[in-house]
Amino acid sequence: MKLNLENPTLPFLEKVHIIAERWKFLSKEEKNKFEEIAKHDRIRYDAEMDTYQQVKFLFFFEKIFNIKL
């Protein structure tokens, strides 16, 4: 976010290169914080995707058989 505020017109790929360069120089402890956040976010995403798939299945089931569940 800070990178966007500092350089709002910087092209996306340039931002990616800057972030990748910064990542290389982070300590193991600093990286662990981000990796822990990513791990929890993945768990949340998987749970939300499971719910979405179930709802999608029910929607199509209702549509195919023309019934309301």
Phi, psi and omega in degrees: 000316180299322179299319178296321180290323180286327185223069185297336182261002180293132179299152183306313182297326176295319178298319179298317180296319180295315180297317179298320179295317178296321181300321181302328186262003176286148176286166179300321180295318179295318178295322181300323179300313181291322180293325177293317177299317180296321180297314179293323179294324178295320178297315178298315180300314181299319179295316179295322180292321176300314179299314180301315181297321179295316179295318179299318179299313181297320179300312181291324177299314178298319182292316182295315184264002177054047178228160176253130178261000000 
